[in-house]
Amino acid sequence: MIGETFDDYLDEQGNISIRSDATMIDFVDKHSAGSADELAYRYIDYSRERDGEYHELTWGQFGVRLRAVAARLQQVTQPGDRVAILAPQGLDYVVAMFAAVYAGNIGVPLFDPEELGHTGRVHSVLRDCRPAAILTASSAAARVREIFRELPAAQRPRIIAVDAIPDIVGQSWIRPDVKIDDVAYLQYTSGSTRAPAGVEITHRAVGTNLLQMIDALGIDETARGVTWLPMFHDMGLLCVILPVVGGGFITIMSPSAFVRRPYRWIKELAAASDGASTYAAAPNFAYEHAAVRGLPKAGEDLDLSNVIGLINGSEPVSVASMTKFNDAFTPYGLSKTAMKPCYGMAEATLFVSATKREDEAMVVYVDRAELNAGRMVEVDPTSDSAVAQVSCGFVALSQWATIVDPETGAERPDGEVGEIWLHGANMGIGYWGREQESEATFRNRLTARQPHSHAEGTAPQADWMRTGDFGAYHNGELYITGRVKDLVIVDGRNHYPQDLEQTAQEASNALRPGFVAAFSVRADELPAALREDGASAGSEQLVVVAERGTGAAKLPPEPIAEVVRAQIAAKHGVAVWDLLLVPAGSIPRTSSGKIARRACKAAYLEGTLRGGRRQQEFPDAEAE
């Protein structure tokens, strides 16, 4: 925020309001003109050198490259055309994403074309948005052409290598007629059980959400980001866009660079000589991975006292993972307030809520039976019925989140579980080309409000977005209890799948942590060999699918199953109808790495999991 403070973006009511209807183009132009010599983006390439090769762009250089690529796009596209980015992680990807916006097009961030396993999703997205052009890098252009080889020549989009465009082309760039409420890009959903849907993200939504993140984390003009998240993912993309609104430069590396050596990420978070604060975002598994394999070598200096925020989101936050990470890095100066469990989703651009900067992550223990019945009732952590719930903190400024009865649309009181509905200027405006689905998801009305409503400040006829997530307010903070569609219902009682999965993991070290899926199936859907006890055809039965852990590949399944069944029966009062042990990499996952329970159920019913077939759609990260 060059020459401005956060307060400059607040209206008379104290809500976020972007002045002068500034778009992403305006924010970048301001940096390019006012901070031309300052560093904007740094990419560390570990593909050839163990210690990495550093590639950097100043704001001035960034602005020149954007205009050059945007001018080339303007030669072959029309305003509002979709432009997909299929490029390796790196500065070319960042330039491509912003150049699509600079051309007056709608960006569509997608995968590195060299990564295996995404072909089906890429074709689905491309059929949905029909891009006029594809932006890539010279190193990946041949692979991108292969993707479109089967299409008739007239139907193939123009493929442009951004690094092959000379800077001088930018002299022909014409500033597009782009307004703040125009769509800037499409953020495609994971698509674990349906064709991916493109969330329409406007310039207003991007700017608002970035200001919400800056406010929540306390990011100042010198704060630096570090990310290895893939840029097609909403969390990775927003980290990369954040410097155009606030903070200093951001350092980028590839996901594989992090997975192979997580210390690379930790080292970049460490304090620099100028004392600037640092921040990052990652899913829960990354913190556990870093705690186990990301410690410095003996005698190596590491100072993490400057880390102000580590966003933990995208997947359920584990108390054990947070504890491991804090225990591992507190000796190196990491503050216990650094870990920030958050809640977010693509439909909200990204960010919804987070733990306050000055607070430690809050964990409460609630009664399992009460939670399954829709109420959060605290119990002693040592109680047999205790279930840990990690707070996702406080809802962002100018964002509203209500807990709603999904059947009636009436707001529920604090302490009661319901579906989370969202409202705010950071929300997407719909799904690309899906009017009925957009109407059902983004345009809902509250039918009744509580006396002290979390919707206070919104218009009576405001549109609300149904998240599909269950949650509750407790002591003013937002807790996420699970997905509406993933709820396991057996014998008329509700069970949260992540709770069942956690019990299974704790029961046996033979199960791979984080790679367990619990779901219910009708008795008449089960394989014939499992229908022996005469259950009624329509009754729901519990199935648990678990990947074998390291060193457990050849262990006999019966003893493992017996221990897990006993634990689940004792803790949850429900019998496991089938416990299926599968090789590592078998359980399908979404493009963001989450367990895809409904896809796993489909594969289970098809019988493909029983053959030990490896799921290639989303390769196992640890196989790197």
C-alpha positions as CSV (number, residue, x, y, z in Angstrom):
1,M,0.0,0.0,0.0
2,I,2.4,2.6,-1.3
3,G,1.8,6.0,0.5
4,E,-1.4,4.6,2.1
5,T,-2.4,2.9,5.3
6,F,-5.0,0.2,6.0
7,D,-7.3,2.9,7.3
8,D,-7.4,4.5,3.9
9,Y,-9.4,1.5,2.8
10,L,-12.1,1.8,5.4
11,D,-15.5,3.5,4.9
12,E,-17.4,5.5,7.5
13,Q,-18.8,2.3,9.1
14,G,-15.3,0.8,9.4
15,N,-15.8,-1.7,6.6
16,I,-13.3,-2.4,3.8
17,S,-14.0,-0.2,0.7
18,I,-11.5,-0.1,-2.2
19,R,-11.2,3.6,-3.2
20,S,-11.4,4.8,-6.8
21,D,-12.7,1.4,-7.8
22,A,-9.1,0.2,-8.2
23,T,-8.5,-3.0,-10.1
24,M,-5.6,-5.5,-10.0
25,I,-4.1,-3.4,-12.9
26,D,-4.2,-0.2,-10.8
27,F,-2.5,-1.9,-7.8
28,V,0.3,-3.3,-9.9
29,D,0.8,0.0,-11.8
30,K,1.1,1.9,-8.5
31,H,4.0,-0.4,-7.5
32,S,5.6,-0.4,-10.9
33,A,5.7,3.5,-10.8
34,G,6.4,4.1,-7.2
35,S,8.7,1.1,-6.2
36,A,10.3,0.3,-9.6
37,D,13.6,-0.8,-8.2
38,E,12.3,-2.8,-5.2
39,L,12.1,-6.5,-5.4
40,A,8.6,-7.9,-6.2
41,Y,9.1,-11.7,-6.8
42,R,11.9,-14.2,-6.2
43,Y,11.9,-17.7,-7.4
44,I,14.3,-20.3,-6.1
45,D,14.9,-23.1,-8.6
46,Y,16.2,-26.3,-7.0
47,S,16.0,-28.4,-10.2
48,R,19.7,-28.1,-11.0
49,E,21.5,-26.8,-7.9
50,R,21.1,-28.3,-4.5
51,D,21.3,-24.8,-2.9
52,G,19.0,-23.3,-5.6
53,E,19.3,-20.7,-8.3
54,Y,17.7,-17.4,-7.5
55,H,15.6,-15.6,-10.2
56,E,14.2,-12.2,-9.3
57,L,11.9,-9.5,-10.7
58,T,11.7,-5.9,-9.5
59,W,8.4,-4.1,-9.7
60,G,9.7,-2.1,-12.7
61,Q,10.7,-5.3,-14.5
62,F,7.5,-7.0,-13.6
63,G,5.5,-4.1,-15.1
64,V,7.5,-4.3,-18.3
65,R,7.0,-8.0,-18.7
66,L,3.2,-7.8,-18.0
67,R,2.7,-5.2,-20.7
68,A,4.7,-7.2,-23.2
69,V,2.8,-10.5,-22.7
70,A,-0.6,-8.6,-22.4
71,A,0.1,-6.8,-25.7
72,R,0.7,-10.1,-27.4
73,L,-2.6,-11.5,-26.0
74,Q,-4.4,-8.4,-27.2
75,Q,-3.2,-9.3,-30.7
76,V,-4.9,-12.7,-30.7
77,T,-7.8,-12.4,-28.2
78,Q,-10.8,-10.3,-27.4
79,P,-11.7,-8.6,-24.1
80,G,-13.3,-11.1,-21.8
81,D,-11.8,-14.2,-23.5
82,R,-10.5,-16.8,-21.1
83,V,-6.7,-17.3,-21.0
84,A,-5.5,-20.4,-19.3
85,I,-2.1,-20.7,-17.6
86,L,-0.4,-24.1,-18.0
87,A,3.2,-23.4,-16.9
88,P,5.8,-24.7,-14.4
89,Q,6.0,-23.0,-11.0
90,G,8.1,-19.9,-11.4
91,L,8.2,-16.3,-12.4
92,D,6.8,-17.1,-15.9
93,Y,3.7,-18.4,-14.2
94,V,3.3,-15.2,-12.1
95,V,3.8,-13.0,-15.2
96,A,1.3,-15.1,-17.2
97,M,-1.4,-14.8,-14.6
98,F,-1.2,-11.1,-14.3
99,A,-0.7,-10.6,-18.0
100,A,-4.0,-12.2,-18.7
101,V,-5.7,-9.6,-16.5
102,Y,-3.6,-6.8,-18.0
103,A,-4.9,-7.8,-21.5
104,G,-8.5,-7.5,-20.4
105,N,-9.0,-11.2,-20.4
106,I,-10.1,-13.6,-17.7
107,G,-7.3,-15.7,-16.3
108,V,-7.6,-19.4,-15.6
109,P,-4.8,-20.7,-13.4
110,L,-4.0,-24.4,-14.1
111,F,-1.3,-26.9,-13.6
112,D,2.3,-27.4,-14.5
113,P,1.9,-29.5,-17.7
114,E,4.9,-31.6,-16.9
115,E,3.2,-33.0,-13.7
116,L,1.6,-36.3,-14.2
117,G,-2.0,-37.1,-13.1
118,H,-3.9,-33.9,-14.0
119,T,-4.8,-34.6,-17.6
120,G,-8.4,-35.5,-17.0
121,R,-9.0,-32.4,-14.9
122,V,-7.2,-30.2,-17.4
123,H,-9.4,-31.4,-20.2
124,S,-12.6,-31.0,-18.1
125,V,-11.6,-27.4,-17.2
126,L,-10.7,-26.5,-20.8
127,R,-14.0,-27.8,-22.1
128,D,-15.8,-25.7,-19.5
129,C,-14.1,-22.3,-20.0
130,R,-13.0,-22.7,-23.7
131,P,-9.9,-20.5,-23.5
132,A,-8.8,-18.5,-26.6
133,A,-5.2,-18.8,-25.6
134,I,-2.8,-20.7,-23.4
135,L,0.1,-19.1,-21.6
136,T,3.1,-21.3,-20.9
137,A,6.9,-21.3,-20.8
138,S,9.2,-22.4,-23.6
139,S,10.3,-25.4,-21.6
140,A,6.7,-26.7,-21.4
141,A,5.3,-25.6,-24.8
142,A,5.7,-29.0,-26.5
143,R,3.9,-30.8,-23.7
144,V,1.0,-28.2,-23.8
145,R,0.7,-28.8,-27.6
146,E,0.3,-32.5,-27.0
147,I,-2.7,-31.8,-24.8
148,F,-4.5,-30.3,-27.8
149,R,-3.2,-32.5,-30.5
150,E,-6.4,-34.5,-31.0
151,L,-8.5,-31.3,-31.5
152,P,-9.1,-30.0,-35.1
153,A,-6.7,-27.2,-35.8
154,A,-9.5,-24.6,-35.9
155,Q,-10.5,-25.5,-32.3
156,R,-7.0,-25.3,-30.8
157,P,-6.3,-22.3,-28.6
158,R,-3.3,-20.1,-29.4
159,I,-0.3,-21.3,-27.3
160,I,2.1,-18.6,-26.2
161,A,5.4,-19.0,-24.4
162,V,5.7,-15.9,-22.2
163,D,9.5,-16.0,-21.9
164,A,9.8,-15.8,-25.7
165,I,8.0,-12.4,-26.0
166,P,10.5,-9.4,-26.2
167,D,9.9,-6.5,-23.8
168,I,9.5,-4.2,-26.8
169,V,6.2,-5.7,-27.7
170,G,4.8,-4.0,-24.6
171,Q,4.9,-0.6,-26.4
172,S,1.7,-1.6,-28.3
173,W,-0.2,-2.5,-25.0
174,I,-3.6,-0.7,-24.7
175,R,-5.0,-0.3,-21.2
176,P,-8.2,-2.4,-21.2
177,D,-11.5,-1.1,-20.1
178,V,-11.7,-3.1,-16.9
179,K,-14.0,-2.3,-14.0
180,I,-13.7,-3.4,-10.4
181,D,-16.7,-5.7,-10.6
182,D,-15.5,-7.4,-13.8
183,V,-14.3,-11.0,-13.5
184,A,-10.5,-11.1,-13.1
185,Y,-10.0,-14.9,-13.1
186,L,-11.8,-18.3,-12.7
187,Q,-10.7,-20.3,-9.6
188,Y,-11.6,-23.9,-10.4
189,T,-12.8,-26.1,-7.5
190,S,-11.1,-29.5,-6.7
191,G,-13.7,-31.6,-8.5
192,S,-13.3,-34.8,-6.5
193,T,-16.7,-36.1,-7.4
194,R,-18.0,-33.8,-10.1
195,A,-16.6,-31.8,-13.0
196,P,-14.6,-28.8,-11.6
197,A,-16.5,-25.6,-11.4
198,G,-14.9,-22.2,-12.1
199,V,-15.6,-19.7,-9.4
200,E,-15.9,-16.2,-10.9
201,I,-13.6,-13.9,-8.9
202,T,-13.9,-10.2,-9.5
203,H,-11.3,-7.5,-9.0
204,R,-13.3,-6.2,-6.0
205,A,-13.3,-9.7,-4.4
206,V,-9.5,-10.1,-4.8
207,G,-8.7,-6.6,-3.4
208,T,-11.1,-7.1,-0.5
209,N,-9.9,-10.5,0.5
210,L,-6.2,-9.4,0.4
211,L,-7.0,-6.5,2.6
212,Q,-8.8,-8.9,5.0
213,M,-5.7,-11.1,5.1
214,I,-3.5,-8.1,5.7
215,D,-5.7,-6.9,8.6
216,A,-6.0,-10.3,10.2
217,L,-2.3,-11.2,10.1
218,G,-1.0,-7.8,10.8
219,I,1.1,-7.7,7.6
220,D,3.0,-4.4,7.2
221,E,4.7,-2.9,4.2
222,T,7.9,-4.8,4.7
223,A,6.5,-8.2,5.6
224,R,7.7,-11.0,3.3
225,G,5.9,-14.1,2.2
226,V,7.3,-17.5,1.4
227,T,5.3,-20.1,-0.6
228,W,5.8,-23.4,-2.2
229,L,2.0,-23.9,-2.8
230,P,1.0,-24.6,-6.5
231,M,-0.3,-21.4,-8.0
232,F,-3.4,-23.1,-9.5
233,H,-4.6,-23.6,-5.9
234,D,-6.5,-20.7,-4.3
235,M,-4.2,-20.4,-1.3
236,G,-1.1,-20.5,-3.5
237,L,-2.5,-17.9,-5.9
238,L,-3.5,-15.4,-3.2
239,C,-0.1,-15.6,-1.6
240,V,1.4,-14.6,-4.9
241,I,-1.1,-11.8,-5.5
242,L,-0.8,-10.4,-2.0
243,P,2.4,-8.2,-2.6
244,V,0.5,-6.1,-5.1
245,V,-1.8,-4.8,-2.3
246,G,0.5,-4.9,0.8
247,G,3.7,-6.3,2.2
248,G,7.1,-6.7,0.6
249,F,8.3,-9.3,-1.9
250,I,7.4,-13.0,-1.9
251,T,9.8,-15.9,-2.3
252,I,8.5,-18.8,-4.3
253,M,9.7,-22.4,-4.7
254,S,8.1,-25.5,-6.2
255,P,6.0,-28.0,-4.3
256,S,8.5,-30.8,-5.0
257,A,11.3,-28.6,-3.6
258,F,9.5,-28.4,-0.3
259,V,8.4,-32.1,-0.2
260,R,12.0,-33.3,-0.8
261,R,13.6,-30.9,1.6
262,P,11.2,-29.0,3.8
263,Y,14.1,-27.2,5.5
264,R,14.3,-25.0,2.3
265,W,10.9,-23.5,3.3
266,I,11.8,-23.1,6.9
267,K,15.1,-21.5,6.1
268,E,13.5,-18.9,3.9
269,L,11.1,-18.0,6.8
270,A,14.0,-17.2,9.0
271,A,15.0,-13.7,10.1
272,A,17.0,-11.6,7.7
273,S,19.5,-8.9,8.7
274,D,16.9,-6.1,8.1
275,G,14.5,-7.7,10.6
276,A,11.5,-7.9,8.3
277,S,8.7,-10.1,9.5
278,T,7.7,-13.2,7.4
279,Y,4.5,-15.2,6.8
280,A,3.4,-18.3,4.9
281,A,0.5,-20.5,4.2
282,A,0.3,-24.3,3.9
283,P,-2.1,-27.2,4.5
284,N,-1.9,-29.1,7.8
285,F,0.2,-32.0,6.4
286,A,3.1,-29.6,5.6
287,Y,3.6,-28.6,9.2
288,E,3.9,-32.2,10.3
289,H,6.2,-33.0,7.4
290,A,8.4,-30.0,8.3
291,A,8.5,-31.0,11.9
292,V,9.8,-34.4,11.0
293,R,12.1,-33.6,8.2
294,G,12.7,-29.9,8.2
295,L,14.9,-29.3,11.2
296,P,18.3,-27.7,10.7
297,K,21.5,-29.7,10.9
298,A,23.4,-29.7,14.2
299,G,25.1,-26.4,14.8
300,E,23.3,-24.6,12.0
301,D,21.8,-21.2,13.0
302,L,18.1,-20.7,12.6
303,D,16.1,-17.7,13.9
304,L,12.3,-17.8,13.5
305,S,11.5,-15.1,15.9
306,N,10.3,-12.8,13.1
307,V,7.6,-15.2,11.8
308,I,4.2,-13.4,12.4
309,G,1.8,-15.8,10.8
310,L,1.7,-19.4,9.5
311,I,-1.7,-19.9,7.9
312,N,-2.8,-23.5,8.5
313,G,-5.8,-24.2,6.2
314,S,-7.1,-26.1,3.1
315,E,-7.6,-29.3,5.2
316,P,-8.7,-30.1,8.7
317,V,-6.2,-28.8,11.3
318,S,-4.7,-31.5,13.6
319,V,-3.8,-30.7,17.2
320,A,-1.0,-33.3,17.0
321,S,0.5,-31.7,13.9
322,M,0.4,-28.2,15.4
323,T,2.0,-29.5,18.6
324,K,4.8,-31.4,16.7
325,F,5.6,-28.2,14.7
326,N,5.6,-25.9,17.7
327,D,7.7,-28.4,19.7
328,A,10.2,-28.7,16.8
329,F,10.7,-25.0,16.1
330,T,10.0,-23.2,19.4
331,P,13.7,-23.8,20.3
332,Y,14.6,-21.7,17.3
333,G,12.6,-18.7,18.3
334,L,9.2,-19.5,16.8
335,S,6.4,-17.8,18.7
336,K,3.5,-20.0,19.9
337,T,1.3,-17.3,18.4
338,A,2.7,-17.9,14.9
339,M,0.5,-20.9,14.0
340,K,-2.8,-19.6,12.6
341,P,-5.6,-22.1,11.9
342,C,-7.8,-20.6,9.3
343,Y,-11.0,-21.2,7.3
344,G,-11.3,-20.4,3.7
345,M,-12.6,-21.6,0.4
346,A,-12.4,-20.8,-3.3
347,E,-15.9,-19.3,-3.4
348,A,-14.8,-16.7,-0.9
349,T,-11.7,-15.9,-3.1
350,L,-9.8,-17.6,-0.2
351,F,-9.8,-16.2,3.3
352,V,-12.8,-16.3,5.7
353,S,-11.4,-16.4,9.3
354,A,-8.2,-16.8,11.3
355,T,-6.8,-16.7,14.8
356,K,-5.9,-13.2,15.8
357,R,-2.2,-12.2,15.4
358,E,-1.7,-11.9,19.1
359,D,-3.5,-15.1,20.0
360,E,-2.3,-18.7,20.3
361,A,-4.4,-21.3,18.4
362,M,-7.4,-22.3,20.5
363,V,-8.3,-25.9,21.0
364,V,-11.4,-27.0,22.9
365,Y,-12.6,-30.5,23.8
366,V,-16.3,-31.2,23.3
367,D,-18.5,-34.2,24.0
368,R,-18.7,-36.6,21.0
369,A,-22.3,-37.5,21.5
370,E,-23.4,-33.9,21.9
371,L,-21.4,-32.9,18.8
372,N,-22.9,-35.6,16.8
373,A,-26.3,-34.4,17.9
374,G,-25.5,-30.8,16.8
375,R,-24.2,-29.2,20.0
376,M,-20.8,-28.1,21.2
377,V,-20.5,-28.9,24.9
378,E,-17.1,-28.7,26.5
379,V,-15.8,-31.6,28.5
380,D,-12.6,-32.4,30.3
381,P,-9.8,-33.3,27.8
382,T,-9.2,-36.6,29.6
383,S,-12.8,-37.7,29.2
384,D,-13.4,-40.8,27.0
385,S,-16.0,-38.8,25.1
386,A,-13.7,-35.8,24.4
387,V,-13.2,-34.7,20.8
388,A,-10.6,-32.0,20.1
389,Q,-11.9,-29.1,18.0
390,V,-9.5,-26.5,16.6
391,S,-10.8,-23.0,16.4
392,C,-10.5,-21.2,13.0
393,G,-10.5,-17.9,14.9
394,F,-12.5,-14.8,14.2
395,V,-14.3,-14.0,10.9
396,A,-12.5,-11.4,8.9
397,L,-13.4,-7.7,8.8
398,S,-16.3,-7.1,6.3
399,Q,-17.0,-10.8,6.1
400,W,-20.1,-12.3,7.6
401,A,-20.5,-16.0,8.5
402,T,-23.7,-17.3,9.9
403,I,-24.6,-20.8,11.2
404,V,-27.8,-21.8,9.5
405,D,-30.3,-24.6,9.6
406,P,-29.7,-25.9,6.0
407,E,-33.3,-27.0,5.6
408,T,-35.1,-23.8,6.8
409,G,-32.5,-21.1,6.2
410,A,-32.9,-19.9,9.8
411,E,-29.9,-18.8,11.8
412,R,-28.9,-21.0,14.7
413,P,-27.7,-19.7,18.1
414,D,-24.1,-19.9,19.2
415,G,-23.1,-23.4,20.4
416,E,-25.3,-25.2,17.9
417,V,-23.9,-26.8,14.7
418,G,-25.3,-25.8,11.3
419,E,-24.3,-25.1,7.8
420,I,-22.0,-22.1,7.4
421,W,-23.3,-19.4,5.1
422,L,-21.1,-16.5,3.9
423,H,-21.6,-12.9,2.8
424,G,-19.1,-10.2,1.8
425,A,-17.5,-8.2,-1.0
426,N,-14.8,-10.9,-1.1
427,M,-17.2,-13.5,-2.4
428,G,-17.2,-15.0,-5.9
429,I,-20.2,-14.0,-7.9
430,G,-21.0,-17.5,-9.3
431,Y,-19.8,-20.5,-11.2
432,W,-18.8,-19.9,-14.8
433,G,-21.5,-21.1,-17.2
434,R,-23.6,-22.7,-14.4
435,E,-26.5,-20.4,-13.7
436,Q,-28.6,-23.0,-11.8
437,E,-25.8,-24.1,-9.6
438,S,-24.7,-20.5,-9.0
439,E,-28.3,-19.6,-8.0
440,A,-28.5,-22.5,-5.6
441,T,-25.1,-21.8,-4.0
442,F,-24.5,-18.1,-4.0
443,R,-28.0,-16.6,-3.8
444,N,-29.7,-17.7,-0.6
445,R,-31.7,-15.7,1.9
446,L,-31.7,-16.0,5.7
447,T,-35.3,-16.6,6.8
448,A,-34.7,-15.7,10.5
449,R,-32.0,-14.1,12.5
450,Q,-30.9,-14.6,16.1
451,P,-31.2,-11.7,18.6
452,H,-27.4,-11.1,18.5
453,S,-27.1,-12.2,14.9
454,H,-23.7,-12.8,13.2
455,A,-25.5,-11.3,10.1
456,E,-25.8,-7.8,11.8
457,G,-24.8,-5.1,9.3
458,T,-26.1,-7.0,6.2
459,A,-29.2,-6.1,4.3
460,P,-32.4,-8.1,5.0
461,Q,-32.4,-9.3,1.4
462,A,-28.6,-9.9,1.2
463,D,-27.4,-12.9,-0.8
464,W,-25.7,-15.7,1.2
465,M,-23.4,-18.4,-0.1
466,R,-24.0,-22.0,1.1
467,T,-20.6,-23.5,1.9
468,G,-21.6,-27.1,2.4
469,D,-19.5,-27.0,5.6
470,F,-20.9,-27.7,9.1
471,G,-19.7,-25.4,11.9
472,A,-20.5,-23.6,15.1
473,Y,-19.6,-20.5,17.1
474,H,-18.2,-21.0,20.5
475,N,-17.0,-18.1,22.7
476,G,-17.1,-15.9,19.6
477,E,-14.8,-18.1,17.5
478,L,-15.7,-20.2,14.4
479,Y,-15.2,-23.9,14.5
480,I,-15.5,-26.2,11.5
481,T,-16.9,-29.6,12.3
482,G,-17.1,-31.2,8.9
483,R,-18.6,-31.3,5.4
484,V,-22.4,-31.7,5.1
485,K,-22.2,-34.3,2.4
486,D,-19.5,-36.3,4.2
487,L,-21.5,-36.9,7.4
488,V,-21.7,-40.6,8.2
489,I,-25.1,-41.7,9.4
490,V,-25.4,-45.2,10.8
491,D,-28.3,-46.5,12.9
492,G,-29.8,-43.0,12.8
493,R,-26.9,-41.4,14.5
494,N,-24.5,-38.9,13.0
495,H,-20.7,-39.3,13.0
496,Y,-18.1,-37.0,11.6
497,P,-15.8,-38.9,9.3
498,Q,-12.6,-37.1,10.4
499,D,-13.4,-38.2,14.0
500,L,-13.7,-41.8,13.0
501,E,-10.5,-41.6,10.9
502,Q,-8.6,-40.1,13.8
503,T,-9.6,-43.0,16.1
504,A,-8.6,-45.5,13.4
505,Q,-5.1,-43.9,13.1
506,E,-4.6,-43.7,16.8
507,A,-5.5,-47.4,17.1
508,S,-2.7,-48.8,15.0
509,N,0.7,-47.6,13.8
510,A,0.2,-49.8,10.7
511,L,-2.1,-47.1,9.2
512,R,-0.6,-44.2,7.4
513,P,-1.4,-40.9,9.2
514,G,-3.7,-38.7,7.2
515,F,-4.5,-41.4,4.6
516,V,-7.7,-42.9,6.1
517,A,-11.2,-42.5,4.7
518,A,-14.5,-43.3,6.5
519,F,-17.9,-43.3,4.8
520,S,-21.2,-45.1,5.0
521,V,-22.7,-47.3,2.3
522,R,-26.1,-49.0,2.0
523,A,-26.0,-52.7,2.8
524,D,-27.3,-53.6,-0.7
525,E,-24.3,-51.8,-2.2
526,L,-21.7,-53.8,-0.4
527,P,-19.8,-56.6,-2.1
528,A,-21.7,-59.9,-1.9
529,A,-19.1,-61.5,0.4
530,L,-19.9,-58.8,3.0
531,R,-23.7,-59.2,3.2
532,E,-23.7,-62.1,5.5
533,D,-25.5,-61.0,8.6
534,G,-28.8,-60.2,6.9
535,A,-28.9,-56.4,7.4
536,S,-31.8,-54.7,5.7
537,A,-31.0,-53.5,2.2
538,G,-31.4,-49.8,2.9
539,S,-29.5,-49.7,6.1
540,E,-26.2,-47.7,6.2
541,Q,-23.0,-49.4,7.2
542,L,-19.6,-48.0,8.1
543,V,-16.6,-48.6,5.9
544,V,-13.1,-47.6,6.6
545,V,-10.4,-47.6,3.9
546,A,-6.8,-47.1,5.2
547,E,-3.5,-47.0,3.5
548,R,-0.7,-49.0,5.1
549,G,2.0,-47.1,6.8
550,T,5.7,-47.3,6.3
551,G,7.0,-50.8,7.1
552,A,3.4,-52.3,7.2
553,A,3.0,-53.5,3.7
554,K,3.4,-57.2,4.5
555,L,1.7,-57.3,7.9
556,P,-1.3,-59.6,8.1
557,P,-4.5,-57.5,7.9
558,E,-6.6,-59.4,10.5
559,P,-4.8,-58.2,13.7
560,I,-4.8,-54.6,12.4
561,A,-8.5,-54.7,11.6
562,E,-9.4,-56.2,14.9
563,V,-7.6,-53.4,16.9
564,V,-9.2,-50.6,14.8
565,R,-12.7,-52.1,15.0
566,A,-12.4,-52.4,18.7
567,Q,-11.3,-48.8,19.2
568,I,-14.0,-47.4,16.9
569,A,-16.7,-49.5,18.7
570,A,-15.5,-48.4,22.1
571,K,-15.2,-44.7,21.3
572,H,-18.1,-44.2,18.9
573,G,-20.5,-47.1,19.6
574,V,-20.6,-48.1,16.0
575,A,-19.4,-51.3,14.2
576,V,-17.1,-51.1,11.3
577,W,-18.7,-53.3,8.6
578,D,-15.6,-53.4,6.4
579,L,-12.0,-52.3,7.1
580,L,-10.0,-52.3,3.8
581,L,-6.2,-51.9,4.0
582,V,-4.7,-50.7,0.7
583,P,-1.2,-49.8,-0.5
584,A,0.2,-46.2,-0.2
585,G,-1.2,-44.0,-2.9
586,S,-4.5,-45.9,-3.3
587,I,-6.9,-43.4,-1.7
588,P,-8.0,-40.7,-4.2
589,R,-7.3,-37.1,-3.2
590,T,-8.5,-33.7,-4.5
591,S,-6.2,-31.4,-6.5
592,S,-5.4,-29.6,-3.2
593,G,-4.4,-32.8,-1.4
594,K,-7.5,-33.5,0.7
595,I,-8.9,-37.0,1.1
596,A,-11.7,-37.3,-1.5
597,R,-14.1,-39.4,0.6
598,R,-16.9,-39.5,-2.0
599,A,-14.5,-40.5,-4.8
600,C,-13.0,-43.1,-2.4
601,K,-16.5,-44.5,-1.8
602,A,-17.2,-44.7,-5.5
603,A,-13.9,-46.6,-6.1
604,Y,-14.7,-48.9,-3.2
605,L,-18.1,-49.8,-4.6
606,E,-16.6,-50.3,-8.1
607,G,-14.1,-52.7,-6.5
608,T,-11.1,-50.9,-7.9
609,L,-9.6,-50.3,-4.4
610,R,-9.5,-54.0,-3.6
611,G,-7.1,-54.7,-6.4
612,G,-4.7,-52.3,-4.8
613,R,-4.8,-50.1,-7.9
614,R,-2.8,-46.9,-7.4
615,Q,-4.8,-43.7,-7.9
616,Q,-2.9,-41.8,-10.6
617,E,-5.2,-38.7,-10.7
618,F,-3.5,-37.1,-7.8
619,P,-0.1,-38.8,-7.2
620,D,1.1,-39.3,-3.6
621,A,3.4,-36.4,-2.6
622,E,5.7,-38.6,-0.5
623,A,6.6,-40.6,-3.6
624,E,8.8,-37.7,-4.6
